[in-house]
Amino acid sequence: MLKGERLKELRKQKGLTQQELGDILGVTKASICCYEKETRTPNMAVILELIEYFGVTADYLIGTDVFTTVKNNSKKSYVVTKEEIEFILELRKDKYVYSVLLEEPLRGIELLKKKIG
């Protein structure tokens, strides 16, 4: 799925409104809004136009530009996006929180849910 925040960032870097980008791509302003909110996925033709217009890769638009594949005992692979890596790096700065989440993920998630509300 297209990463809406990345599309929004690219659009704003070019100084475009949603309407202007929609006009360039031949879609409505509402479509651009939905792409940015990730409630609608553009078709392949629109994705290709976005790649060409902004000069980025498909991996960047869908959030897999930086990834790591990890295999567990059941041989499943997991893709980790750049944002997830950044989150982990920030999390590691707090050694206590990181260790709780790493050693007891379910307990850590429950604590976070209680704290956040």
N, C-alpha and C positions, 0 to 999 in steps of 0.2 A: 504494500500500500504506500502511496505517496506520503511523504512527511510534510504535513501542512505547514508547520512552523518554518521549514526550510523554504518552501515556496513563498511564504509571506516575506521572509527575510530577503530573498532574491528580488521579489517585486519591489520592496521598499528601497533596496540598494539602487535600483534603476529609477526610482522616483515615480513609480507608476501607481495609479489607483487600481482597484479591482476592475472597474469599468474599462480602463485603458488596456489592461492586460487581457481582459476578455475580448475586447475589440481586436487586438493583435492575433489572438488565438482563434477567433471566430466562435466564441462561446459567450454566455451571458455573465454579467457581474455576479449573479446568484451562484453560477457554477464555480467561479473562482472562490467565492466565499465558502462554498461547501468543500472545495478541495483543501482550502486552508484549515478548515475545521475538521477535516478528515471524515465528513459525513457522506461524501461521494468520491468515487475514484474516477479520474479522467480515463478516457479510452486511450489506446496505444498511439493513435495519431496525435492527440494532444500532448501526451508524454514526450513523444519525439520532437514536437514543436518546442516544448519547454526546454528540452535538452539543448536543442540548437540555439534557441533564442538567448538563453542564459549562459551557454557555454559550459555546462556542467555534465557530469556523467549520470546515467540512470541509477547507479549505485548511490550517488549523492542524494538524488531526489527521493529514493525509497529508504534511505538511512542505513545502507549496508556498505558505505564507503570504507569504513574501518570495521573489521570484524575478526573474530577468532572462532574457530570451530573447536569445540570441546566434546570429547566422546566419553560417555559414562559406561557403566557395565552393560547397559542394554543397547549400546551402539547407536544411540540417538545423537544427532548433531544439533548444536545450538548456535545461532548467529547472535553476536553481541554488537550493537551499534555503537557509534562514536559517543552518543549521549550517555549510553549505559556505562561505557568505559569511564567517561568523565565523572559520572555519579560514583562509581566504585573508587576512583582516585580521591574524590572528596571525602568519601566515607572512611577511607583508610587513614585520613588525618586525625580522626578521633579513634584512637586505638581501642578504647573500652567498647564503644558502640560497635565498631567493626568486629571485634572479637565475639561479642554477644550474637550478632547477626550471623557470623560465620559458623560459630560453634553450635548455636541453637536458633536456626532460622525461624522456626515457627514461633518460638517465644519472642524473638526480636520483632517479628511482624505484629504479634498481638500487642506488645508494648507500644509500638509505633501507632497502631490503630487507636489505642486508648488515649495516647497523647494528642493525636491529630483530631480525634473526635469522631 
